């Protein structure tokens, strides 16, 4: 009987860079996303070609692309839409989102720390945070307009009020979730309440706090259209609002797509920031 020696599977070289090993998987997922996008566009075009709805309600992908290009360029002496380019509308909205979320983080993180650590503060303020978290932005936009007028202030305040509760709630939950043995070890070493909070609780809770800020950023983004319904030009929400008044559905859809794409980019950038600031996240 002849013995056939089995050839062991060839393992990748140990010194092969991880990026090279991940490259085929990245290409596969990218191809899958492109195929899904192509299927979506084909289904959209099929619905338009079948005449299920009037073209004024559901424009074709080509019409939306044309509106996107017109809103992004100077055409026939007209600058973009409502006198501003699409990029300028988007930049103003992103600035408002950044300012609103920044102010919300400056207030929400200390507030969440107090709620998570000091029981009397939690008893008094936690219901208020929950109350604000359940309110839709349009519920208090009119009140903010009455208080602050129709300029920039009510828009920023609306985004602050929308973004603050998720940050405060996430911070409080993160601080409460810090392992008790870690806290006790710090106390044994002589840490006082302030040192314990800043040197132990805060660093341990930082990954979840950043998650709360990321969620708040998304909440502020979804609220920006509501914030810009009043005197919102320039602004992507104001552009969409103006287009809606004149039944320019293609411009509305182009604006929605711009918001979604910029939101994906913004979320990816924030996740990259999370990896840089808390590299230990997910490690044991």
Residue frames as qw, qx, qy, qz and C-alpha x, y, z in Angstrom:
[[0.000, 0.889, 0.458, 0.000, 0.00, 0.00, 0.00],
 [0.431, 0.357, 0.004, 0.829, 1.32, 3.41, -1.01],
 [0.256, -0.686, -0.434, 0.525, 1.19, 6.14, 1.52],
 [0.270, 0.687, 0.275, 0.616, 0.19, 9.48, 0.09],
 [0.363, -0.291, -0.358, 0.810, 1.59, 12.37, 2.02],
 [0.054, 0.869, 0.484, 0.082, -0.97, 15.10, 2.45],
 [0.367, 0.333, -0.033, 0.868, 0.19, 18.61, 1.71],
 [0.181, -0.589, -0.543, 0.570, -0.71, 20.95, 4.58],
 [0.219, 0.896, 0.352, 0.159, -2.58, 24.10, 3.64],
 [0.501, 0.265, -0.072, 0.821, -0.34, 26.99, 2.85],
 [0.266, -0.791, -0.402, 0.376, -0.66, 29.68, 5.51],
 [0.282, 0.917, 0.030, 0.282, -0.19, 33.32, 4.61],
 [0.562, 0.305, -0.388, 0.664, 3.26, 34.65, 5.40],
 [0.459, -0.613, -0.498, 0.406, 3.54, 35.76, 9.00],
 [0.284, -0.364, -0.007, 0.887, 5.04, 39.05, 7.95],
 [0.098, 0.486, 0.601, 0.627, 2.19, 39.88, 5.54],
 [0.081, -0.077, 0.241, -0.964, 0.72, 43.26, 6.49],
 [0.230, 0.415, 0.787, -0.394, -2.81, 43.12, 8.03],
 [0.355, 0.570, 0.002, -0.741, -3.96, 45.74, 5.52],
 [0.292, 0.313, -0.750, -0.504, -3.12, 43.41, 2.62],
 [0.018, -0.158, -0.983, 0.087, -5.02, 40.54, 4.24],
 [0.232, 0.532, 0.569, -0.582, -8.07, 42.78, 4.74],
 [0.144, 0.365, -0.363, -0.845, -8.02, 44.14, 1.19],
 [0.163, -0.141, -0.870, -0.443, -10.02, 41.30, -0.49],
 [0.096, -0.550, -0.780, 0.284, -12.77, 41.58, 2.14],
 [0.040, 0.569, 0.128, -0.811, -12.97, 45.34, 1.67],
 [0.150, 0.197, -0.606, -0.756, -13.24, 44.91, -2.09],
 [0.138, -0.319, -0.923, -0.165, -16.02, 42.34, -1.70],
 [0.051, -0.633, -0.606, 0.479, -18.06, 44.57, 0.61],
 [0.062, 0.485, -0.154, -0.858, -17.53, 47.56, -1.66],
 [0.149, 0.005, -0.785, -0.601, -18.70, 45.54, -4.65],
 [0.108, -0.476, -0.868, 0.094, -21.78, 44.40, -2.71],
 [0.008, 0.630, 0.330, -0.703, -22.65, 48.00, -1.85],
 [0.113, 0.342, -0.437, -0.824, -22.27, 49.07, -5.47],
 [0.145, -0.202, -0.899, -0.360, -24.53, 46.23, -6.61],
 [0.072, -0.591, -0.719, 0.359, -27.15, 47.20, -4.01],
 [0.049, 0.565, 0.024, -0.824, -26.97, 50.82, -5.18],
 [0.129, 0.141, -0.682, -0.706, -27.39, 49.75, -8.80],
 [0.120, -0.391, -0.909, -0.085, -30.42, 47.63, -7.91],
 [0.030, -0.632, -0.488, 0.601, -31.97, 50.56, -6.03],
 [0.098, 0.461, -0.253, -0.845, -31.44, 52.93, -8.95],
 [0.131, -0.043, -0.843, -0.519, -32.85, 50.38, -11.40],
 [0.089, -0.527, -0.830, 0.158, -35.95, 49.87, -9.24],
 [0.007, 0.614, 0.216, -0.759, -36.38, 53.65, -8.93],
 [0.129, 0.308, -0.509, -0.793, -36.11, 54.09, -12.70],
 [0.105, -0.232, -0.928, -0.272, -38.57, 51.23, -13.27],
 [0.013, -0.616, -0.661, 0.428, -41.15, 52.86, -11.00],
 [0.088, 0.576, -0.067, -0.810, -40.75, 56.16, -12.87],
 [0.116, 0.158, -0.742, -0.642, -40.98, 54.46, -16.28],
 [0.068, -0.372, -0.924, -0.052, -44.13, 52.60, -15.23],
 [0.182, -0.413, -0.188, -0.872, -45.81, 55.89, -14.35],
 [0.410, -0.425, -0.772, 0.233, -46.94, 54.71, -10.93],
 [0.181, -0.768, -0.333, 0.516, -46.84, 58.31, -9.69],
 [0.382, 0.913, 0.094, 0.105, -46.70, 61.62, -11.59],
 [0.702, 0.305, -0.177, 0.619, -43.18, 62.84, -12.44],
 [0.085, -0.738, 0.147, -0.653, -43.72, 65.96, -10.33],
 [0.758, -0.572, 0.155, -0.271, -43.98, 63.66, -7.29],
 [0.824, -0.294, 0.421, 0.238, -41.38, 61.04, -8.18],
 [0.382, 0.816, -0.350, -0.255, -38.75, 62.40, -10.60],
 [0.944, 0.237, -0.183, 0.139, -36.29, 60.08, -12.34],
 [0.743, -0.443, 0.067, 0.497, -32.71, 59.54, -11.10],
 [0.508, 0.314, 0.251, 0.761, -31.48, 61.57, -14.09],
 [0.102, -0.820, -0.240, -0.509, -33.70, 64.52, -13.11],
 [0.645, -0.754, -0.054, 0.111, -32.47, 64.38, -9.52],
 [0.729, -0.139, 0.164, 0.650, -28.87, 64.27, -10.74],
 [0.287, 0.582, 0.274, 0.710, -29.55, 67.27, -12.98],
 [0.359, -0.874, -0.162, -0.285, -31.00, 69.16, -10.00],
 [0.773, -0.517, 0.026, 0.366, -27.97, 68.16, -7.94],
 [0.605, 0.152, 0.214, 0.752, -25.61, 69.54, -10.59],
 [0.047, 0.739, 0.266, 0.617, -27.62, 72.77, -10.99],
 [0.537, -0.830, -0.121, -0.084, -27.68, 73.33, -7.23],
 [0.773, -0.416, 0.132, 0.460, -23.90, 72.83, -7.14],
 [0.499, 0.099, 0.341, 0.790, -22.94, 75.15, -10.02],
 [0.163, 0.550, 0.066, -0.816, -23.64, 78.55, -11.56],
 [0.321, 0.300, 0.807, 0.394, -26.07, 78.06, -14.46],
 [0.105, 0.704, 0.511, 0.481, -27.72, 80.68, -16.70],
 [0.048, 0.559, -0.169, 0.810, -26.42, 83.39, -14.40],
 [0.710, -0.570, -0.046, -0.411, -28.08, 81.75, -11.35],
 [0.123, 0.503, -0.777, 0.358, -25.87, 80.71, -8.46],
 [0.072, -0.018, -0.960, 0.269, -26.94, 77.28, -7.21],
 [0.302, -0.596, -0.702, -0.247, -30.29, 77.38, -5.41],
 [0.345, -0.885, -0.307, 0.055, -31.65, 80.43, -3.58],
 [0.136, 0.943, -0.237, 0.189, -28.41, 82.27, -4.41],
 [0.397, -0.640, 0.654, -0.070, -26.08, 79.74, -2.73],
 [0.517, 0.329, -0.770, -0.178, -24.31, 76.64, -3.96],
 [0.871, -0.297, -0.344, -0.187, -25.26, 73.27, -2.50],
 [0.689, 0.047, -0.468, 0.551, -21.85, 73.03, -0.82],
 [0.015, 0.337, -0.267, 0.902, -22.44, 76.43, 0.82],
 [0.695, -0.398, -0.145, -0.581, -25.88, 75.37, 2.08],
 [0.897, -0.165, -0.399, 0.091, -24.36, 72.19, 3.47],
 [0.494, 0.224, -0.429, 0.722, -21.40, 73.98, 5.06],
 [0.272, -0.431, 0.172, -0.843, -23.69, 76.39, 6.93],
 [0.843, -0.330, -0.193, -0.379, -25.83, 73.50, 8.23],
 [0.834, 0.001, -0.432, 0.344, -22.74, 71.56, 9.32],
 [0.205, 0.356, -0.377, 0.830, -21.45, 74.62, 11.16],
 [0.555, -0.424, 0.059, -0.713, -24.77, 74.94, 12.99],
 [0.927, -0.188, -0.309, -0.098, -24.69, 71.24, 13.85],
 [0.664, 0.177, -0.452, 0.569, -21.12, 71.50, 15.11],
 [0.048, -0.402, 0.307, -0.861, -21.81, 74.56, 17.24],
 [0.715, -0.367, -0.057, -0.592, -25.03, 73.13, 18.67],
 [0.929, -0.121, -0.343, 0.069, -23.51, 69.74, 19.46],
 [0.490, 0.311, -0.444, 0.683, -20.39, 71.40, 20.90],
 [0.290, -0.428, 0.269, -0.813, -22.40, 73.50, 23.33],
 [0.867, -0.267, -0.164, -0.389, -24.52, 70.45, 24.19],
 [0.834, 0.057, -0.449, 0.316, -21.38, 68.46, 25.00],
 [0.210, 0.399, -0.416, 0.790, -19.95, 71.26, 27.16],
 [0.513, -0.335, 0.256, -0.748, -23.12, 71.21, 29.27],
 [0.900, -0.076, -0.231, -0.362, -24.25, 67.61, 28.87],
 [0.711, 0.190, -0.606, 0.302, -21.04, 65.83, 29.93],
 [0.053, 0.246, -0.598, 0.761, -20.65, 67.65, 33.29],
 [0.644, -0.173, 0.103, -0.738, -24.40, 67.32, 33.83],
 [0.890, 0.031, -0.414, -0.190, -24.25, 63.58, 33.14],
 [0.474, 0.240, -0.680, 0.505, -21.30, 63.21, 35.51],
 [0.249, -0.227, 0.463, -0.820, -23.25, 64.89, 38.29],
 [0.805, -0.072, -0.089, -0.583, -26.36, 62.81, 37.58],
 [0.834, 0.138, -0.534, 0.008, -24.31, 59.62, 37.58],
 [0.461, 0.174, -0.637, 0.593, -22.41, 60.36, 40.79],
 [0.112, -0.041, 0.472, -0.873, -24.56, 62.60, 43.00],
 [0.013, -0.397, -0.917, -0.015, -27.87, 60.97, 43.91],
 [0.104, 0.671, 0.443, -0.586, -29.80, 64.15, 44.86],
 [0.140, 0.486, -0.373, -0.778, -28.83, 65.73, 41.52],
 [0.068, -0.039, -0.915, -0.395, -30.05, 62.62, 39.72],
 [0.055, 0.525, 0.806, -0.270, -33.38, 62.71, 41.54],
 [0.136, 0.710, 0.196, -0.663, -33.94, 66.34, 40.54],
 [0.188, 0.621, -0.398, -0.649, -32.47, 66.56, 37.03],
 [0.205, -0.069, 0.927, 0.307, -32.79, 63.09, 35.49],
 [0.355, 0.598, 0.704, -0.147, -36.56, 63.44, 34.89],
 [0.213, 0.833, -0.022, -0.511, -35.93, 66.79, 33.19],
 [0.058, -0.464, 0.741, 0.481, -33.36, 65.21, 30.87],
 [0.270, 0.224, 0.929, 0.116, -35.78, 62.40, 30.04],
 [0.304, 0.746, 0.447, -0.389, -38.55, 64.94, 29.42],
 [0.170, 0.755, -0.319, -0.547, -36.41, 66.85, 26.93],
 [0.182, -0.267, 0.879, 0.350, -35.27, 63.64, 25.26],
 [0.333, 0.403, 0.852, -0.013, -38.85, 62.68, 24.42],
 [0.279, 0.775, 0.210, -0.526, -39.76, 66.02, 22.83],
 [0.658, 0.444, 0.398, 0.459, -39.59, 66.31, 19.03],
 [0.365, -0.115, 0.042, 0.923, -37.72, 69.43, 17.87],
 [0.080, -0.445, -0.446, -0.772, -40.77, 71.01, 16.22],
 [0.439, -0.668, -0.598, 0.051, -42.54, 70.95, 19.59],
 [0.403, -0.740, -0.171, 0.510, -40.36, 73.75, 20.98],
 [0.461, 0.203, 0.316, 0.804, -39.17, 75.48, 17.79],
 [0.058, -0.772, -0.387, -0.501, -42.04, 77.98, 17.90],
 [0.546, -0.806, -0.168, 0.155, -41.24, 78.83, 21.52],
 [0.642, -0.283, 0.173, 0.692, -37.58, 79.39, 20.66],
 [0.283, 0.476, 0.386, 0.737, -38.58, 81.67, 17.79],
 [0.285, -0.873, -0.313, -0.243, -40.75, 83.72, 20.17],
 [0.640, -0.689, -0.016, 0.339, -37.89, 84.00, 22.65],
 [0.537, -0.414, 0.360, 0.641, -34.93, 84.56, 20.29],
 [0.339, 0.676, -0.188, -0.626, -36.41, 85.82, 17.00],
 [0.895, 0.403, 0.170, -0.089, -35.85, 84.37, 13.54],
 [0.261, 0.810, -0.524, -0.030, -32.09, 84.84, 13.19],
 [0.536, 0.354, -0.758, 0.111, -29.36, 82.35, 14.09],
 [0.229, -0.353, 0.685, -0.595, -30.06, 81.99, 17.83],
 [0.808, -0.035, 0.288, -0.513, -33.21, 79.81, 17.72],
 [0.841, 0.365, -0.386, -0.101, -31.54, 77.39, 15.29],
 [0.334, 0.437, -0.730, 0.406, -28.52, 76.90, 17.53],
 [0.422, -0.257, 0.575, -0.653, -30.67, 76.63, 20.65],
 [0.894, 0.094, -0.013, -0.439, -32.88, 74.02, 19.02],
 [0.764, 0.357, -0.527, 0.104, -29.85, 71.89, 18.14],
 [0.041, 0.419, -0.700, 0.576, -28.43, 72.33, 21.65],
 [0.638, -0.144, 0.419, -0.630, -31.69, 71.22, 23.27],
 [0.914, 0.223, -0.183, -0.284, -31.95, 68.29, 20.84],
 [0.678, 0.409, -0.565, 0.233, -28.36, 67.09, 21.36],
 [0.149, -0.560, 0.577, -0.576, -27.96, 67.66, 25.09],
 [0.816, -0.265, 0.272, -0.436, -30.22, 64.88, 26.50],
 [0.960, 0.190, -0.204, 0.039, -28.49, 61.97, 24.68],
 [0.437, 0.534, -0.516, 0.508, -25.09, 63.18, 25.85],
 [0.357, -0.488, 0.477, -0.637, -26.21, 63.64, 29.46],
 [0.921, -0.126, 0.115, -0.351, -28.03, 60.29, 29.55],
 [0.877, 0.313, -0.320, 0.176, -25.11, 58.39, 28.01],
 [0.221, 0.568, -0.541, 0.580, -22.62, 60.04, 30.37],
 [0.579, -0.417, 0.394, -0.579, -24.71, 59.24, 33.46],
 [0.983, 0.011, 0.004, -0.182, -25.16, 55.62, 32.40],
 [0.719, 0.459, -0.415, 0.317, -21.45, 55.27, 31.60],
 [0.035, -0.574, 0.553, -0.603, -20.35, 56.68, 34.95],
 [0.761, -0.291, 0.323, -0.481, -22.73, 54.38, 36.80],
 [0.976, 0.186, -0.090, -0.072, -21.37, 51.43, 34.82],
 [0.250, 0.689, -0.627, 0.263, -17.75, 51.90, 35.92],
 [0.757, -0.114, -0.635, 0.101, -16.65, 48.66, 37.68],
 [0.558, -0.800, -0.028, -0.219, -16.98, 48.92, 41.43],
 [0.867, -0.304, 0.021, 0.394, -13.66, 47.17, 42.12],
 [0.514, 0.442, 0.060, 0.733, -11.89, 49.85, 40.07],
 [0.215, -0.797, -0.042, -0.563, -13.47, 52.58, 42.17],
 [0.787, -0.617, -0.009, -0.019, -12.69, 50.78, 45.43],
 [0.826, 0.020, -0.005, 0.563, -9.08, 50.26, 44.39],
 [0.261, 0.606, 0.013, 0.752, -8.72, 53.99, 43.72],
 [0.486, -0.775, -0.025, -0.402, -10.25, 54.80, 47.11],
 [0.899, -0.366, -0.051, 0.237, -7.86, 52.41, 48.81],
 [0.662, 0.202, 0.015, 0.721, -4.99, 54.30, 47.23],
 [0.255, -0.476, -0.296, 0.788, -6.29, 57.53, 48.74],
 [0.073, 0.303, 0.469, 0.826, -8.25, 59.10, 45.88],
 [0.177, 0.322, 0.464, -0.806, -10.72, 61.74, 46.97],
 [0.509, 0.588, 0.576, -0.252, -14.12, 62.37, 45.32],
 [0.358, 0.838, -0.146, -0.385, -12.80, 64.84, 42.73],
 [0.037, -0.544, 0.796, 0.263, -9.72, 62.77, 41.86],
 [0.456, 0.126, 0.878, -0.070, -11.89, 59.66, 41.70],
 [0.535, 0.694, 0.367, -0.313, -14.25, 61.36, 39.28],
 [0.344, 0.849, -0.276, -0.290, -11.63, 62.90, 36.97],
 [0.015, 0.596, -0.794, -0.122, -8.95, 60.20, 37.10],
 [0.259, -0.026, 0.964, -0.063, -10.99, 57.01, 37.34],
 [0.469, 0.513, 0.643, -0.321, -14.65, 57.39, 36.48],
 [0.394, 0.773, -0.074, -0.492, -14.28, 59.77, 33.55],
 [0.123, 0.517, -0.765, -0.365, -11.54, 57.85, 31.67],
 [0.264, 0.057, 0.962, -0.042, -13.35, 54.54, 32.23],
 [0.416, 0.611, 0.587, -0.329, -16.62, 56.02, 30.95],
 [0.052, 0.578, -0.314, -0.751, -15.07, 57.92, 28.02],
 [0.065, 0.017, 0.860, 0.506, -15.87, 55.34, 25.30],
 [0.036, 0.601, 0.798, -0.017, -19.59, 55.37, 26.18],
 [0.006, -0.738, -0.180, 0.650, -19.55, 59.17, 26.51],
 [0.006, -0.367, 0.552, 0.749, -18.17, 59.45, 22.97],
 [0.044, 0.309, 0.905, 0.289, -20.91, 57.11, 21.81],
 [0.020, 0.738, 0.573, -0.356, -23.44, 59.47, 23.37],
 [0.001, -0.640, 0.173, 0.748, -21.86, 62.43, 21.59],
 [0.049, -0.081, 0.799, 0.594, -21.98, 60.49, 18.32],
 [0.037, 0.549, 0.834, 0.040, -25.68, 59.75, 18.85],
 [0.014, -0.769, -0.298, 0.566, -26.29, 63.40, 19.72],
 [0.068, -0.398, 0.478, 0.780, -24.55, 64.43, 16.51],
 [0.012, 0.236, 0.871, 0.431, -27.01, 62.27, 14.59],
 [0.031, -0.704, -0.662, 0.256, -29.95, 63.74, 16.51],
 [0.044, -0.677, 0.018, 0.734, -28.73, 67.26, 15.72],
 [0.058, -0.152, 0.689, 0.706, -28.37, 66.32, 12.07],
 [0.020, -0.458, -0.858, -0.233, -31.93, 65.02, 11.91],
 [0.099, -0.768, -0.489, 0.401, -33.11, 68.21, 13.63],
 [0.253, -0.314, 0.210, 0.891, -31.33, 70.68, 11.37],
 [0.003, 0.364, 0.661, 0.656, -34.07, 70.64, 8.74],
 [0.288, -0.767, -0.573, 0.014, -36.61, 71.57, 11.43],
 [0.399, -0.595, -0.119, 0.688, -34.23, 74.24, 12.75],
 [0.186, -0.201, 0.392, 0.878, -33.90, 75.78, 9.30],
 [0.132, 0.604, 0.748, 0.243, -37.59, 75.92, 8.43],
 [0.085, -0.952, -0.250, 0.154, -37.58, 79.50, 9.77],
 [0.142, 0.949, -0.274, -0.062, -35.27, 81.84, 7.85],
 [0.839, -0.320, 0.403, 0.180, -32.95, 78.94, 7.13],
 [0.741, 0.552, 0.126, 0.360, -31.27, 80.15, 3.93],
 [0.562, 0.398, -0.709, -0.153, -28.39, 79.56, 3.57],
 [0.459, -0.247, 0.774, -0.360, -28.73, 76.03, 4.94],
 [0.119, 0.022, -0.925, -0.359, -29.58, 72.63, 3.52],
 [0.074, 0.476, 0.822, -0.303, -32.86, 72.56, 5.44],
 [0.207, 0.642, 0.126, -0.727, -33.77, 76.02, 4.16],
 [0.163, 0.324, -0.676, -0.642, -32.96, 74.94, 0.62],
 [0.049, -0.221, -0.968, -0.110, -35.24, 71.91, 0.95],
 [0.111, 0.588, 0.594, -0.538, -37.96, 74.08, 2.46],
 [0.220, 0.560, -0.184, -0.777, -37.80, 76.57, -0.42],
 [0.163, 0.150, -0.841, -0.493, -37.87, 73.78, -2.99],
 [0.040, 0.357, 0.918, -0.167, -40.89, 72.22, -1.28],
 [0.213, 0.579, 0.312, -0.722, -42.83, 75.47, -1.57],
 [0.407, 0.552, -0.336, -0.646, -42.47, 75.39, -5.37],
 [0.935, 0.142, 0.258, -0.199, -42.98, 71.60, -5.77],
 [0.426, 0.691, -0.582, -0.039, -39.36, 71.11, -6.85],
 [0.942, -0.283, 0.133, -0.125, -39.28, 67.47, -5.83],
 [0.845, 0.351, -0.195, 0.353, -36.01, 66.81, -7.62],
 [0.143, 0.664, -0.390, 0.622, -34.28, 69.52, -5.57],
 [0.687, -0.524, 0.256, -0.433, -35.82, 68.16, -2.35],
 [0.997, -0.037, 0.017, 0.061, -34.53, 64.66, -3.10],
 [0.620, 0.533, -0.281, 0.503, -31.11, 66.02, -4.08],
 [0.184, -0.687, 0.374, -0.595, -30.96, 67.85, -0.74],
 [0.874, -0.362, 0.188, -0.264, -31.99, 64.73, 1.17],
 [0.935, 0.211, -0.118, 0.258, -29.29, 62.71, -0.59],
 [0.324, 0.658, -0.345, 0.586, -26.70, 65.41, 0.22],
 [0.520, -0.615, 0.337, -0.488, -27.70, 65.26, 3.88],
 [0.979, -0.155, 0.101, -0.088, -27.44, 61.46, 3.94],
 [0.810, 0.392, -0.197, 0.389, -24.05, 61.31, 2.20],
 [0.109, 0.675, -0.383, 0.621, -22.55, 64.03, 4.37],
 [0.719, -0.514, 0.240, -0.402, -23.96, 62.27, 7.42],
 [0.989, 0.035, -0.058, 0.133, -22.17, 59.05, 6.43],
 [0.562, 0.528, -0.286, 0.569, -18.90, 60.95, 6.00],
 [0.245, -0.680, 0.311, -0.617, -19.37, 62.78, 9.31],
 [0.888, -0.371, 0.136, -0.237, -20.15, 59.56, 11.18],
 [0.915, 0.203, -0.149, 0.315, -17.11, 57.82, 9.68],
 [0.288, 0.635, -0.325, 0.639, -14.90, 60.76, 10.71],
 [0.517, -0.614, 0.290, -0.521, -16.25, 60.64, 14.27],
 [0.986, -0.163, 0.019, -0.023, -15.66, 56.89, 14.47],
 [0.713, 0.421, -0.258, 0.498, -12.08, 57.53, 13.38],
 [0.089, -0.675, 0.330, -0.653, -11.79, 60.11, 16.15],
 [0.830, -0.438, 0.134, -0.318, -13.11, 57.54, 18.63],
 [0.959, 0.091, -0.131, 0.235, -10.43, 55.05, 17.56],
 [0.443, 0.548, -0.306, 0.639, -7.74, 57.68, 18.11],
 [0.269, -0.610, 0.302, -0.682, -8.96, 58.94, 21.48],
 [0.728, -0.322, 0.481, -0.368, -10.01, 55.62, 23.05],
 [0.492, 0.430, -0.721, -0.232, -7.84, 52.95, 21.36],
 [0.076, -0.156, 0.932, -0.318, -8.49, 50.57, 24.25],
 [0.662, 0.101, 0.181, -0.721, -12.19, 50.36, 23.45],
 [0.905, 0.186, -0.200, -0.325, -13.40, 46.77, 23.06],
 [0.554, 0.384, -0.691, 0.259, -10.17, 45.32, 24.50],
 [0.805, -0.562, -0.122, -0.150, -9.98, 43.28, 27.63]]
